Amino acid sequence: MGVLEHKFQDNVVVASMDKLIGWARSTSPWFFQFGLACCAIEMMATAASRHDLMRIGMIPRSSPRQADVMIVAGTVTMKMGLRVKKLYEQMADPKYVISMGSCATSGGPYWQHGYHVLKGVDIVVPVDVYVPGCPPRPEALIEGLLKLQEKIQAERPLTRKSV
Amino acid sequence: MTPTEIKETLDREFPGSVIDNEELAESQIELKPDQWLEIATYLKNDPGLNFDQLECVTGIDTGEDGPLQSRYNFHSMEHRHKIEVVISLDRNNPKVASIEQVWRVGDWFERETYDMFGIIYEGHRDLRRILCPEDWEGWPLRKDYEAQETYHGIVVPKIKEEEWE
């Protein structure tokens, strides 16, 4: 912050509001447990002690009202697709979606013959990060979450966008 | 009892209800649909048969001109014998008596078979779809099933065989 830095006493931080908000949002994206199929097992493993998502500030939430990130982990059927959309709409802004695994990304093994499977969750909700794999290992999911954190940090929520 | 003895017993108690079908395995019995509820009750309550466990109800689509089949697997805890009952139904009007009130577990089994094959179980107290949404069209496990391309405004493009290769 150029000239203002180190001008003040202790406990005073000079930063732009955009950066501060981005920092606050990106370091505690609580995620919405959305285990739909086998990917959920890997998501649970990621949250459990060995990979410990708490390190990057992520806590599983069971309610869309308390969550910032929806990790769609698993096969989204047409029946579930409507509910995914409804739950996404119930989340408070700012909200993000991670599509975890082949099924959520493109229909996966149900691509051709799954009459009941939505061919990608991005048909019903906007997706921020896609994590490939069937299912992705916890390391892959963490990679995706770090990518999402970068994305949140790069946002400028207070800067007026030129139209 | 061996399956052959069970078959003979049923033939004696309900004359004309057992159909000879060479294609079936030894433990499978094909029955006519009309007396099914009485036969099912007999299978459960007769001390010599005592089929106290209904293991599975499922359907089979035998193809374009063939019938739809409703199949039941029974097991007796006491006598340790098993049979499979096959009932062939007209594919344009597949109706058979429900055995949901004989074996309570048949409730969901029959709902699933109804959901996937469209077999109507007459006398079932709650015959609704169980896996597919209630407004789903068609019977997915039938051979002539055509998947619907839209569902509540969600368009699902069909992937053709050629595009896959």
Chai-1 contact restraints between the chains, C-beta under 6 A:
chainA,res_idxA,chainB,res_idxB,connection_type,confidence,min_distance_angstrom,max_distance_angstrom,comment,restraint_id
A,M78,B,Y151,contact,1.0,0.0,6.0,A-B,restraint_1
A,K79,B,P133,contact,1.0,0.0,6.0,A-B,restraint_2
A,L82,B,H152,contact,1.0,0.0,6.0,A-B,restraint_3
A,Q112,B,I159,contact,1.0,0.0,6.0,A-B,restraint_4
A,Q112,B,W164,contact,1.0,0.0,6.0,A-B,restraint_5
A,Y115,B,P140,contact,1.0,0.0,6.0,A-B,restraint_6
A,Y115,B,A147,contact,1.0,0.0,6.0,A-B,restraint_7
A,I123,B,I154,contact,1.0,0.0,6.0,A-B,restraint_8
